[in-house]
């Protein structure tokens, strides 16, 4: 799920700029995950009875399904923060 091209197919940019580069993407993927999951949490807090567990279950299911997308969005944001200008080949 986390496998990516080593280099950009368009400009040849090496994505993993240094060993452990993607660890920094945790900082950019965290707010994305929070923004997506927070509505489920609020709905669970506001729900009554068994609906609480339904919203928590939906939150976990959505998290499991959306994990690859959220991770890649976080990585995309991280590399855009670190690479300002790409030289053409
Ligand atoms: Zn590129």
PDB file of the backbone (N, CA, C, O) and the ligand in Angstrom, with CONECT records:
HET     ZN  A 101       1
ATOM      1  N   UNK A   1       0.816  -1.213   0.000  1.00  0.00           N
ATOM      2  CA  UNK A   1       0.000   0.000   0.000  1.00  0.00           C
ATOM      3  C   UNK A   1       0.850   1.264   0.000  1.00  0.00           C
ATOM      4  O   UNK A   1       0.449   2.292  -0.543  1.00  0.00           O
ATOM      5  N   UNK A   2       2.025   1.179   0.612  1.00  0.00           N
ATOM      6  CA  UNK A   2       2.854   2.377   0.718  1.00  0.00           C
ATOM      7  C   UNK A   2       3.923   2.452  -0.361  1.00  0.00           C
ATOM      8  O   UNK A   2       4.720   3.390  -0.381  1.00  0.00           O
ATOM      9  N   UNK A   3       3.950   1.466  -1.264  1.00  0.00           N
ATOM     10  CA  UNK A   3       4.968   1.488  -2.310  1.00  0.00           C
ATOM     11  C   UNK A   3       4.686   2.610  -3.303  1.00  0.00           C
ATOM     12  O   UNK A   3       3.547   2.847  -3.706  1.00  0.00           O
ATOM     13  N   UNK A   4       5.761   3.288  -3.679  1.00  0.00           N
ATOM     14  CA  UNK A   4       5.653   4.394  -4.625  1.00  0.00           C
ATOM     15  C   UNK A   4       6.782   4.270  -5.637  1.00  0.00           C
ATOM     16  O   UNK A   4       7.711   3.483  -5.457  1.00  0.00           O
ATOM     17  N   UNK A   5       6.689   5.055  -6.702  1.00  0.00           N
ATOM     18  CA  UNK A   5       7.801   5.161  -7.627  1.00  0.00           C
ATOM     19  C   UNK A   5       8.986   5.762  -6.877  1.00  0.00           C
ATOM     20  O   UNK A   5       8.806   6.569  -5.965  1.00  0.00           O
ATOM     21  N   UNK A   6      10.204   5.363  -7.268  1.00  0.00           N
ATOM     22  CA  UNK A   6      11.381   5.967  -6.643  1.00  0.00           C
ATOM     23  C   UNK A   6      11.612   7.379  -7.145  1.00  0.00           C
ATOM     24  O   UNK A   6      12.055   8.259  -6.407  1.00  0.00           O
ATOM     25  N   UNK A   7      11.299   7.574  -8.424  1.00  0.00           N
ATOM     26  CA  UNK A   7      11.484   8.891  -9.030  1.00  0.00           C
ATOM     27  C   UNK A   7      10.191   9.323  -9.705  1.00  0.00           C
ATOM     28  O   UNK A   7       9.371   8.493 -10.096  1.00  0.00           O
ATOM     29  N   UNK A   8      10.023  10.628  -9.834  1.00  0.00           N
ATOM     30  CA  UNK A   8       8.859  11.172 -10.527  1.00  0.00           C
ATOM     31  C   UNK A   8       8.947  10.802 -12.006  1.00  0.00           C
ATOM     32  O   UNK A   8       9.986  11.020 -12.629  1.00  0.00           O
ATOM     33  N   UNK A   9       7.874  10.244 -12.584  1.00  0.00           N
ATOM     34  CA  UNK A   9       7.912   9.874 -14.000  1.00  0.00           C
ATOM     35  C   UNK A   9       8.026  11.093 -14.929  1.00  0.00           C
ATOM     36  O   UNK A   9       8.461  10.952 -16.072  1.00  0.00           O
ATOM     37  N   UNK A  10       7.648  12.265 -14.462  1.00  0.00           N
ATOM     38  CA  UNK A  10       7.696  13.465 -15.308  1.00  0.00           C
ATOM     39  C   UNK A  10       9.037  14.173 -15.250  1.00  0.00           C
ATOM     40  O   UNK A  10       9.620  14.488 -16.287  1.00  0.00           O
ATOM     41  N   UNK A  11       9.532  14.427 -14.043  1.00  0.00           N
ATOM     42  CA  UNK A  11      10.730  15.267 -13.932  1.00  0.00           C
ATOM     43  C   UNK A  11      11.936  14.510 -13.380  1.00  0.00           C
ATOM     44  O   UNK A  11      13.040  15.054 -13.354  1.00  0.00           O
ATOM     45  N   UNK A  12      11.747  13.264 -12.938  1.00  0.00           N
ATOM     46  CA  UNK A  12      12.868  12.480 -12.454  1.00  0.00           C
ATOM     47  C   UNK A  12      13.266  12.767 -11.018  1.00  0.00           C
ATOM     48  O   UNK A  12      14.257  12.217 -10.538  1.00  0.00           O
ATOM     49  N   UNK A  13      12.523  13.613 -10.320  1.00  0.00           N
ATOM     50  CA  UNK A  13      12.837  13.934  -8.926  1.00  0.00           C
ATOM     51  C   UNK A  13      12.822  12.664  -8.086  1.00  0.00           C
ATOM     52  O   UNK A  13      11.877  11.877  -8.142  1.00  0.00           O
ATOM     53  N   UNK A  14      13.905  12.473  -7.292  1.00  0.00           N
ATOM     54  CA  UNK A  14      13.935  11.341  -6.368  1.00  0.00           C
ATOM     55  C   UNK A  14      13.024  11.693  -5.194  1.00  0.00           C
ATOM     56  O   UNK A  14      13.239  12.697  -4.514  1.00  0.00           O
ATOM     57  N   UNK A  15      11.988  10.848  -4.954  1.00  0.00           N
ATOM     58  CA  UNK A  15      10.995  11.175  -3.938  1.00  0.00           C
ATOM     59  C   UNK A  15      11.551  11.106  -2.519  1.00  0.00           C
ATOM     60  O   UNK A  15      11.324  12.009  -1.713  1.00  0.00           O
ATOM     61  N   UNK A  16      12.286  10.024  -2.215  1.00  0.00           N
ATOM     62  CA  UNK A  16      12.813   9.888  -0.860  1.00  0.00           C
ATOM     63  C   UNK A  16      14.141  10.637  -0.815  1.00  0.00           C
ATOM     64  O   UNK A  16      15.191  10.083  -1.140  1.00  0.00           O
ATOM     65  N   UNK A  17      14.081  11.901  -0.408  1.00  0.00           N
ATOM     66  CA  UNK A  17      15.231  12.795  -0.500  1.00  0.00           C
ATOM     67  C   UNK A  17      16.373  12.355   0.399  1.00  0.00           C
ATOM     68  O   UNK A  17      17.537  12.600   0.080  1.00  0.00           O
ATOM     69  N   UNK A  18      16.064  11.710   1.520  1.00  0.00           N
ATOM     70  CA  UNK A  18      17.073  11.207   2.446  1.00  0.00           C
ATOM     71  C   UNK A  18      16.465  10.028   3.184  1.00  0.00           C
ATOM     72  O   UNK A  18      15.243   9.885   3.209  1.00  0.00           O
ATOM     73  N   UNK A  19      17.306   9.163   3.797  1.00  0.00           N
ATOM     74  CA  UNK A  19      16.734   8.031   4.545  1.00  0.00           C
ATOM     75  C   UNK A  19      15.805   8.530   5.649  1.00  0.00           C
ATOM     76  O   UNK A  19      16.152   9.445   6.395  1.00  0.00           O
ATOM     77  N   UNK A  20      14.638   7.929   5.746  1.00  0.00           N
ATOM     78  CA  UNK A  20      13.671   8.334   6.762  1.00  0.00           C
ATOM     79  C   UNK A  20      12.906   9.590   6.412  1.00  0.00           C
ATOM     80  O   UNK A  20      12.246  10.179   7.269  1.00  0.00           O
ATOM     81  N   UNK A  21      12.989  10.008   5.158  1.00  0.00           N
ATOM     82  CA  UNK A  21      12.324  11.249   4.745  1.00  0.00           C
ATOM     83  C   UNK A  21      10.824  11.205   5.001  1.00  0.00           C
ATOM     84  O   UNK A  21      10.230  12.205   5.402  1.00  0.00           O
ATOM     85  N   UNK A  22      10.212  10.049   4.769  1.00  0.00           N
ATOM     86  CA  UNK A  22       8.752   9.966   4.886  1.00  0.00           C
ATOM     87  C   UNK A  22       8.270   9.989   6.321  1.00  0.00           C
ATOM     88  O   UNK A  22       7.071  10.136   6.560  1.00  0.00           O
ATOM     89  N   UNK A  23       9.171   9.847   7.287  1.00  0.00           N
ATOM     90  CA  UNK A  23       8.737   9.975   8.694  1.00  0.00           C
ATOM     91  C   UNK A  23       8.178  11.372   8.949  1.00  0.00           C
ATOM     92  O   UNK A  23       7.265  11.554   9.755  1.00  0.00           O
ATOM     93  N   UNK A  24       8.741  12.351   8.248  1.00  0.00           N
ATOM     94  CA  UNK A  24       8.246  13.717   8.393  1.00  0.00           C
ATOM     95  C   UNK A  24       6.830  13.881   7.889  1.00  0.00           C
ATOM     96  O   UNK A  24       6.121  14.801   8.295  1.00  0.00           O
ATOM     97  N   UNK A  25       6.409  12.974   6.988  1.00  0.00           N
ATOM     98  CA  UNK A  25       5.054  13.055   6.448  1.00  0.00           C
ATOM     99  C   UNK A  25       4.003  12.762   7.506  1.00  0.00           C
ATOM    100  O   UNK A  25       2.818  13.026   7.298  1.00  0.00           O
ATOM    101  N   UNK A  26       4.431  12.217   8.642  1.00  0.00           N
ATOM    102  CA  UNK A  26       3.480  12.018   9.746  1.00  0.00           C
ATOM    103  C   UNK A  26       2.905  13.366  10.191  1.00  0.00           C
ATOM    104  O   UNK A  26       1.748  13.449  10.603  1.00  0.00           O
ATOM    105  N   UNK A  27       3.715  14.412  10.106  1.00  0.00           N
ATOM    106  CA  UNK A  27       3.259  15.747  10.523  1.00  0.00           C
ATOM    107  C   UNK A  27       2.213  16.316   9.587  1.00  0.00           C
ATOM    108  O   UNK A  27       1.359  17.096  10.008  1.00  0.00           O
ATOM    109  N   UNK A  28       2.271  15.935   8.320  1.00  0.00           N
ATOM    110  CA  UNK A  28       1.288  16.463   7.377  1.00  0.00           C
ATOM    111  C   UNK A  28       0.080  15.543   7.224  1.00  0.00           C
ATOM    112  O   UNK A  28      -1.012  16.008   6.899  1.00  0.00           O
ATOM    113  N   UNK A  29       0.265  14.245   7.456  1.00  0.00           N
ATOM    114  CA  UNK A  29      -0.891  13.349   7.325  1.00  0.00           C
ATOM    115  C   UNK A  29      -1.768  13.389   8.583  1.00  0.00           C
ATOM    116  O   UNK A  29      -2.964  13.108   8.511  1.00  0.00           O
ATOM    117  N   UNK A  30      -1.184  13.731   9.718  1.00  0.00           N
ATOM    118  CA  UNK A  30      -1.964  13.785  10.960  1.00  0.00           C
ATOM    119  C   UNK A  30      -3.127  14.774  10.875  1.00  0.00           C
ATOM    120  O   UNK A  30      -4.255  14.396  11.194  1.00  0.00           O
ATOM    121  N   UNK A  31      -2.902  16.027  10.458  1.00  0.00           N
ATOM    122  CA  UNK A  31      -4.049  16.946  10.355  1.00  0.00           C
ATOM    123  C   UNK A  31      -5.086  16.497   9.331  1.00  0.00           C
ATOM    124  O   UNK A  31      -6.275  16.771   9.493  1.00  0.00           O
ATOM    125  N   UNK A  32      -4.646  15.809   8.277  1.00  0.00           N
ATOM    126  CA  UNK A  32      -5.599  15.303   7.283  1.00  0.00           C
ATOM    127  C   UNK A  32      -6.498  14.241   7.918  1.00  0.00           C
ATOM    128  O   UNK A  32      -7.716  14.248   7.740  1.00  0.00           O
ATOM    129  N   UNK A  33      -5.870  13.331   8.662  1.00  0.00           N
ATOM    130  CA  UNK A  33      -6.637  12.275   9.328  1.00  0.00           C
ATOM    131  C   UNK A  33      -7.600  12.884  10.342  1.00  0.00           C
ATOM    132  O   UNK A  33      -8.759  12.476  10.422  1.00  0.00           O
ATOM    133  N   UNK A  34      -7.129  13.846  11.106  1.00  0.00           N
ATOM    134  CA  UNK A  34      -7.979  14.483  12.122  1.00  0.00           C
ATOM    135  C   UNK A  34      -9.158  15.177  11.454  1.00  0.00           C
ATOM    136  O   UNK A  34     -10.292  15.049  11.915  1.00  0.00           O
ATOM    137  N   UNK A  35      -8.902  15.913  10.367  1.00  0.00           N
ATOM    138  CA  UNK A  35      -9.973  16.631   9.683  1.00  0.00           C
ATOM    139  C   UNK A  35     -11.034  15.682   9.138  1.00  0.00           C
ATOM    140  O   UNK A  35     -12.220  16.012   9.130  1.00  0.00           O
ATOM    141  N   UNK A  36     -10.612  14.511   8.686  1.00  0.00           N
ATOM    142  CA  UNK A  36     -11.565  13.555   8.120  1.00  0.00           C
ATOM    143  C   UNK A  36     -12.311  12.798   9.224  1.00  0.00           C
ATOM    144  O   UNK A  36     -13.503  12.520   9.091  1.00  0.00           O
ATOM    145  N   UNK A  37     -11.619  12.471  10.297  1.00  0.00           N
ATOM    146  CA  UNK A  37     -12.215  11.636  11.341  1.00  0.00           C
ATOM    147  C   UNK A  37     -12.982  12.417  12.404  1.00  0.00           C
ATOM    148  O   UNK A  37     -13.831  11.851  13.093  1.00  0.00           O
ATOM    149  N   UNK A  38     -12.695  13.695  12.543  1.00  0.00           N
ATOM    150  CA  UNK A  38     -13.342  14.497  13.586  1.00  0.00           C
ATOM    151  C   UNK A  38     -14.868  14.521  13.488  1.00  0.00           C
ATOM    152  O   UNK A  38     -15.535  14.405  14.517  1.00  0.00           O
ATOM    153  N   UNK A  39     -15.448  14.666  12.289  1.00  0.00           N
ATOM    154  CA  UNK A  39     -16.917  14.636  12.213  1.00  0.00           C
ATOM    155  C   UNK A  39     -17.507  13.343  12.774  1.00  0.00           C
ATOM    156  O   UNK A  39     -18.549  13.372  13.430  1.00  0.00           O
ATOM    157  N   UNK A  40     -16.853  12.218  12.524  1.00  0.00           N
ATOM    158  CA  UNK A  40     -17.343  10.944  13.067  1.00  0.00           C
ATOM    159  C   UNK A  40     -17.295  10.956  14.591  1.00  0.00           C
ATOM    160  O   UNK A  40     -18.205  10.464  15.258  1.00  0.00           O
ATOM    161  N   UNK A  41     -16.223  11.525  15.128  1.00  0.00           N
ATOM    162  CA  UNK A  41     -16.091  11.588  16.583  1.00  0.00           C
ATOM    163  C   UNK A  41     -17.186  12.466  17.192  1.00  0.00           C
ATOM    164  O   UNK A  41     -17.792  12.104  18.200  1.00  0.00           O
ATOM    165  N   UNK A  42     -17.435  13.625  16.570  1.00  0.00           N
ATOM    166  CA  UNK A  42     -18.493  14.505  17.076  1.00  0.00           C
ATOM    167  C   UNK A  42     -19.857  13.832  16.998  1.00  0.00           C
ATOM    168  O   UNK A  42     -20.662  13.942  17.923  1.00  0.00           O
ATOM    169  N   UNK A  43     -20.118  13.134  15.891  1.00  0.00           N
ATOM    170  CA  UNK A  43     -21.391  12.432  15.751  1.00  0.00           C
ATOM    171  C   UNK A  43     -21.514  11.337  16.812  1.00  0.00           C
ATOM    172  O   UNK A  43     -22.599  11.106  17.346  1.00  0.00           O
ATOM    173  N   UNK A  44     -20.401  10.662  17.116  1.00  0.00           N
ATOM    174  CA  UNK A  44     -20.425   9.628  18.159  1.00  0.00           C
ATOM    175  C   UNK A  44     -20.696  10.248  19.524  1.00  0.00           C
ATOM    176  O   UNK A  44     -21.419   9.683  20.344  1.00  0.00           O
ATOM    177  N   UNK A  45     -20.103  11.425  19.758  1.00  0.00           N
ATOM    178  CA  UNK A  45     -20.314  12.099  21.051  1.00  0.00           C
ATOM    179  C   UNK A  45     -21.767  12.539  21.187  1.00  0.00           C
ATOM    180  O   UNK A  45     -22.364  12.430  22.258  1.00  0.00           O
ATOM    181  N   UNK A  46     -22.331  13.040  20.080  1.00  0.00           N
ATOM    182  CA  UNK A  46     -23.702  13.551  20.122  1.00  0.00           C
ATOM    183  C   UNK A  46     -24.752  12.436  20.065  1.00  0.00           C
ATOM    184  O   UNK A  46     -25.908  12.656  20.428  1.00  0.00           O
ATOM    185  N   UNK A  47     -24.357  11.244  19.611  1.00  0.00           N
ATOM    186  CA  UNK A  47     -25.312  10.148  19.451  1.00  0.00           C
ATOM    187  C   UNK A  47     -25.697   9.562  20.805  1.00  0.00           C
ATOM    188  O   UNK A  47     -25.010   9.735  21.811  1.00  0.00           O
ATOM    189  N   UNK A  48     -26.811   8.872  20.781  1.00  0.00           N
ATOM    190  CA  UNK A  48     -27.281   8.221  22.006  1.00  0.00           C
ATOM    191  C   UNK A  48     -27.464   6.731  21.761  1.00  0.00           C
ATOM    192  O   UNK A  48     -27.682   6.305  20.627  1.00  0.00           O
ATOM    193  N   UNK A  49     -27.378   5.955  22.805  1.00  0.00           N
ATOM    194  CA  UNK A  49     -27.621   4.518  22.717  1.00  0.00           C
ATOM    195  C   UNK A  49     -26.609   3.802  21.833  1.00  0.00           C
ATOM    196  O   UNK A  49     -25.410   4.075  21.881  1.00  0.00           O
ATOM    197  N   UNK A  50     -27.118   2.885  21.031  1.00  0.00           N
ATOM    198  CA  UNK A  50     -26.241   2.085  20.167  1.00  0.00           C
ATOM    199  C   UNK A  50     -25.667   2.875  19.006  1.00  0.00           C
ATOM    200  O   UNK A  50     -24.727   2.419  18.355  1.00  0.00           O
ATOM    201  N   UNK A  51     -26.221   4.064  18.732  1.00  0.00           N
ATOM    202  CA  UNK A  51     -25.714   4.885  17.627  1.00  0.00           C
ATOM    203  C   UNK A  51     -24.261   5.311  17.881  1.00  0.00           C
ATOM    204  O   UNK A  51     -23.516   5.563  16.935  1.00  0.00           O
ATOM    205  N   UNK A  52     -23.861   5.391  19.152  1.00  0.00           N
ATOM    206  CA  UNK A  52     -22.477   5.731  19.485  1.00  0.00           C
ATOM    207  C   UNK A  52     -21.532   4.729  18.828  1.00  0.00           C
ATOM    208  O   UNK A  52     -20.544   5.106  18.199  1.00  0.00           O
ATOM    209  N   UNK A  53     -21.855   3.441  18.987  1.00  0.00           N
ATOM    210  CA  UNK A  53     -20.993   2.386  18.451  1.00  0.00           C
ATOM    211  C   UNK A  53     -21.035   2.359  16.932  1.00  0.00           C
ATOM    212  O   UNK A  53     -20.051   1.995  16.289  1.00  0.00           O
ATOM    213  N   UNK A  54     -22.176   2.745  16.352  1.00  0.00           N
ATOM    214  CA  UNK A  54     -22.267   2.807  14.896  1.00  0.00           C
ATOM    215  C   UNK A  54     -21.295   3.858  14.357  1.00  0.00           C
ATOM    216  O   UNK A  54     -20.575   3.594  13.394  1.00  0.00           O
ATOM    217  N   UNK A  55     -21.265   5.036  14.963  1.00  0.00           N
ATOM    218  CA  UNK A  55     -20.371   6.099  14.481  1.00  0.00           C
ATOM    219  C   UNK A  55     -18.909   5.739  14.694  1.00  0.00           C
ATOM    220  O   UNK A  55     -18.057   6.035  13.856  1.00  0.00           O
ATOM    221  N   UNK A  56     -18.622   5.089  15.839  1.00  0.00           N
ATOM    222  CA  UNK A  56     -17.237   4.638  16.063  1.00  0.00           C
ATOM    223  C   UNK A  56     -16.842   3.575  15.044  1.00  0.00           C
ATOM    224  O   UNK A  56     -15.722   3.580  14.534  1.00  0.00           O
ATOM    225  N   UNK A  57     -17.770   2.663  14.750  1.00  0.00           N
ATOM    226  CA  UNK A  57     -17.482   1.615  13.761  1.00  0.00           C
ATOM    227  C   UNK A  57     -17.263   2.237  12.387  1.00  0.00           C
ATOM    228  O   UNK A  57     -16.346   1.847  11.665  1.00  0.00           O
ATOM    229  N   UNK A  58     -18.110   3.211  12.025  1.00  0.00           N
ATOM    230  CA  UNK A  58     -17.940   3.888  10.736  1.00  0.00           C
ATOM    231  C   UNK A  58     -16.613   4.633  10.688  1.00  0.00           C
ATOM    232  O   UNK A  58     -15.953   4.668   9.650  1.00  0.00           O
ATOM    233  N   UNK A  59     -16.223   5.228  11.813  1.00  0.00           N
ATOM    234  CA  UNK A  59     -14.947   5.946  11.884  1.00  0.00           C
ATOM    235  C   UNK A  59     -13.791   4.987  11.616  1.00  0.00           C
ATOM    236  O   UNK A  59     -12.881   5.314  10.854  1.00  0.00           O
ATOM    237  N   UNK A  60     -13.817   3.825  12.225  1.00  0.00           N
ATOM    238  CA  UNK A  60     -12.741   2.841  12.060  1.00  0.00           C
ATOM    239  C   UNK A  60     -12.745   2.288  10.635  1.00  0.00           C
ATOM    240  O   UNK A  60     -11.687   2.131  10.026  1.00  0.00           O
ATOM    241  N   UNK A  61     -13.933   1.994  10.106  1.00  0.00           N
ATOM    242  CA  UNK A  61     -14.026   1.469   8.734  1.00  0.00           C
ATOM    243  C   UNK A  61     -13.508   2.512   7.744  1.00  0.00           C
ATOM    244  O   UNK A  61     -12.741   2.190   6.836  1.00  0.00           O
ATOM    245  N   UNK A  62     -13.937   3.772   7.928  1.00  0.00           N
ATOM    246  CA  UNK A  62     -13.504   4.833   7.022  1.00  0.00           C
ATOM    247  C   UNK A  62     -12.002   5.029   7.111  1.00  0.00           C
ATOM    248  O   UNK A  62     -11.340   5.288   6.106  1.00  0.00           O
ATOM    249  N   UNK A  63     -11.467   4.903   8.322  1.00  0.00           N
ATOM    250  CA  UNK A  63     -10.019   5.034   8.530  1.00  0.00           C
ATOM    251  C   UNK A  63      -9.276   3.919   7.790  1.00  0.00           C
ATOM    252  O   UNK A  63      -8.263   4.169   7.136  1.00  0.00           O
ATOM    253  N   UNK A  64      -9.788   2.685   7.897  1.00  0.00           N
ATOM    254  CA  UNK A  64      -9.129   1.549   7.252  1.00  0.00           C
ATOM    255  C   UNK A  64      -9.175   1.679   5.735  1.00  0.00           C
ATOM    256  O   UNK A  64      -8.190   1.396   5.053  1.00  0.00           O
ATOM    257  N   UNK A  65     -10.316   2.107   5.211  1.00  0.00           N
ATOM    258  CA  UNK A  65     -10.457   2.243   3.758  1.00  0.00           C
ATOM    259  C   UNK A  65      -9.654   3.437   3.253  1.00  0.00           C
ATOM    260  O   UNK A  65      -9.012   3.359   2.206  1.00  0.00           O
ATOM    261  N   UNK A  66      -9.690   4.542   3.995  1.00  0.00           N
ATOM    262  CA  UNK A  66      -9.048   5.766   3.540  1.00  0.00           C
ATOM    263  C   UNK A  66      -7.574   5.876   3.866  1.00  0.00           C
ATOM    264  O   UNK A  66      -6.926   6.848   3.478  1.00  0.00           O
ATOM    265  N   UNK A  67      -7.029   4.889   4.580  1.00  0.00           N
ATOM    266  CA  UNK A  67      -5.633   4.965   5.012  1.00  0.00           C
ATOM    267  C   UNK A  67      -4.645   5.219   3.870  1.00  0.00           C
ATOM    268  O   UNK A  67      -3.798   6.103   3.989  1.00  0.00           O
ATOM    269  N   UNK A  68      -4.732   4.463   2.761  1.00  0.00           N
ATOM    270  CA  UNK A  68      -3.763   4.718   1.673  1.00  0.00           C
ATOM    271  C   UNK A  68      -3.889   6.124   1.104  1.00  0.00           C
ATOM    272  O   UNK A  68      -2.884   6.763   0.793  1.00  0.00           O
ATOM    273  N   UNK A  69      -5.107   6.603   0.970  1.00  0.00           N
ATOM    274  CA  UNK A  69      -5.322   7.944   0.409  1.00  0.00           C
ATOM    275  C   UNK A  69      -4.781   9.008   1.361  1.00  0.00           C
ATOM    276  O   UNK A  69      -4.099   9.940   0.935  1.00  0.00           O
ATOM    277  N   UNK A  70      -5.086   8.867   2.643  1.00  0.00           N
ATOM    278  CA  UNK A  70      -4.632   9.854   3.627  1.00  0.00           C
ATOM    279  C   UNK A  70      -3.109   9.861   3.726  1.00  0.00           C
ATOM    280  O   UNK A  70      -2.493  10.918   3.860  1.00  0.00           O
ATOM    281  N   UNK A  71      -2.507   8.667   3.658  1.00  0.00           N
ATOM    282  CA  UNK A  71      -1.052   8.583   3.722  1.00  0.00           C
ATOM    283  C   UNK A  71      -0.410   9.258   2.519  1.00  0.00           C
ATOM    284  O   UNK A  71       0.565   9.998   2.657  1.00  0.00           O
ATOM    285  N   UNK A  72      -0.957   9.002   1.350  1.00  0.00           N
ATOM    286  CA  UNK A  72      -0.388   9.605   0.136  1.00  0.00           C
ATOM    287  C   UNK A  72      -0.610  11.110   0.090  1.00  0.00           C
ATOM    288  O   UNK A  72       0.253  11.852  -0.378  1.00  0.00           O
ATOM    289  N   UNK A  73      -1.763  11.563   0.574  1.00  0.00           N
ATOM    290  CA  UNK A  73      -1.986  13.009   0.646  1.00  0.00           C
ATOM    291  C   UNK A  73      -0.977  13.656   1.587  1.00  0.00           C
ATOM    292  O   UNK A  73      -0.441  14.726   1.297  1.00  0.00           O
ATOM    293  N   UNK A  74      -0.724  12.999   2.715  1.00  0.00           N
ATOM    294  CA  UNK A  74       0.259  13.508   3.667  1.00  0.00           C
ATOM    295  C   UNK A  74       1.655  13.553   3.064  1.00  0.00           C
ATOM    296  O   UNK A  74       2.398  14.513   3.265  1.00  0.00           O
ATOM    297  N   UNK A  75       2.002  12.510   2.327  1.00  0.00           N
ATOM    298  CA  UNK A  75       3.323  12.489   1.677  1.00  0.00           C
ATOM    299  C   UNK A  75       3.419  13.565   0.606  1.00  0.00           C
ATOM    300  O   UNK A  75       4.456  14.212   0.459  1.00  0.00           O
ATOM    301  N   UNK A  76       2.343  13.754  -0.136  1.00  0.00           N
ATOM    302  CA  UNK A  76       2.335  14.783  -1.170  1.00  0.00           C
ATOM    303  C   UNK A  76       2.533  16.163  -0.541  1.00  0.00           C
ATOM    304  O   UNK A  76       3.322  16.969  -1.034  1.00  0.00           O
ATOM    305  N   UNK A  77       1.812  16.429   0.552  1.00  0.00           N
ATOM    306  CA  UNK A  77       1.965  17.723   1.228  1.00  0.00           C
ATOM    307  C   UNK A  77       3.386  17.875   1.761  1.00  0.00           C
ATOM    308  O   UNK A  77       3.969  18.957   1.683  1.00  0.00           O
ATOM    309  N   UNK A  78       3.945  16.792   2.304  1.00  0.00           N
ATOM    310  CA  UNK A  78       5.292  16.843   2.883  1.00  0.00           C
ATOM    311  C   UNK A  78       6.345  17.149   1.822  1.00  0.00           C
ATOM    312  O   UNK A  78       7.227  17.978   2.044  1.00  0.00           O
ATOM    313  N   UNK A  79       6.257  16.483   0.672  1.00  0.00           N
ATOM    314  CA  UNK A  79       7.268  16.723  -0.361  1.00  0.00           C
ATOM    315  C   UNK A  79       7.089  18.110  -0.976  1.00  0.00           C
ATOM    316  O   UNK A  79       8.064  18.725  -1.407  1.00  0.00           O
ATOM    317  N   UNK A  80       5.848  18.607  -1.021  1.00  0.00           N
ATOM    318  CA  UNK A  80       5.641  19.963  -1.535  1.00  0.00           C
ATOM    319  C   UNK A  80       6.196  21.013  -0.576  1.00  0.00           C
ATOM    320  O   UNK A  80       6.598  22.096  -1.001  1.00  0.00           O
ATOM    321  N   UNK A  81       6.218  20.695   0.705  1.00  0.00           N
ATOM    322  CA  UNK A  81       6.815  21.621   1.676  1.00  0.00           C
ATOM    323  C   UNK A  81       8.339  21.627   1.569  1.00  0.00           C
ATOM    324  O   UNK A  81       8.981  22.632   1.874  1.00  0.00           O
ATOM    325  N   UNK A  82       8.915  20.508   1.136  1.00  0.00           N
ATOM    326  CA  UNK A  82      10.368  20.366   1.117  1.00  0.00           C
ATOM    327  C   UNK A  82      11.005  20.655  -0.235  1.00  0.00           C
ATOM    328  O   UNK A  82      12.178  21.023  -0.295  1.00  0.00           O
ATOM    329  N   UNK A  83      10.264  20.497  -1.309  1.00  0.00           N
ATOM    330  CA  UNK A  83      10.801  20.737  -2.648  1.00  0.00           C
ATOM    331  C   UNK A  83      10.051  21.921  -3.242  1.00  0.00           C
ATOM    332  O   UNK A  83       8.881  21.812  -3.609  1.00  0.00           O
ATOM    333  N   UNK A  84      10.736  23.043  -3.330  1.00  0.00           N
ATOM    334  CA  UNK A  84      10.088  24.260  -3.810  1.00  0.00           C
ATOM    335  C   UNK A  84      10.104  24.355  -5.326  1.00  0.00           C
ATOM    336  O   UNK A  84       9.095  24.678  -5.954  1.00  0.00           O
ATOM    337  N   UNK A  85      11.253  24.071  -5.898  1.00  0.00           N
ATOM    338  CA  UNK A  85      11.399  24.288  -7.337  1.00  0.00           C
ATOM    339  C   UNK A  85      12.058  23.059  -7.942  1.00  0.00           C
ATOM    340  O   UNK A  85      13.083  22.581  -7.457  1.00  0.00           O
ATOM    341  N   UNK A  86      11.463  22.568  -8.991  1.00  0.00           N
ATOM    342  CA  UNK A  86      12.011  21.388  -9.650  1.00  0.00           C
ATOM    343  C   UNK A  86      12.658  21.808 -10.951  1.00  0.00           C
ATOM    344  O   UNK A  86      12.037  22.437 -11.808  1.00  0.00           O
ATOM    345  N   UNK A  87      13.937  21.440 -11.076  1.00  0.00           N
ATOM    346  CA  UNK A  87      14.651  21.758 -12.314  1.00  0.00           C
ATOM    347  C   UNK A  87      14.198  20.825 -13.411  1.00  0.00           C
ATOM    348  O   UNK A  87      14.064  19.624 -13.175  1.00  0.00           O
ATOM    349  N   UNK A  88      13.958  21.337 -14.606  1.00  0.00           N
ATOM    350  CA  UNK A  88      13.607  20.441 -15.722  1.00  0.00           C
ATOM    351  C   UNK A  88      14.805  19.585 -16.104  1.00  0.00           C
ATOM    352  O   UNK A  88      15.951  19.998 -15.925  1.00  0.00           O
ATOM    353  N   UNK A  89      14.544  18.394 -16.628  1.00  0.00           N
ATOM    354  CA  UNK A  89      15.621  17.483 -17.013  1.00  0.00           C
ATOM    355  C   UNK A  89      16.444  18.036 -18.171  1.00  0.00           C
ATOM    356  O   UNK A  89      17.391  17.390 -18.619  1.00  0.00           O
TER     357      UNK A  89
HETATM  358 ZN    ZN A 101       7.841  15.564 -11.059  1.00  0.00          ZN
END
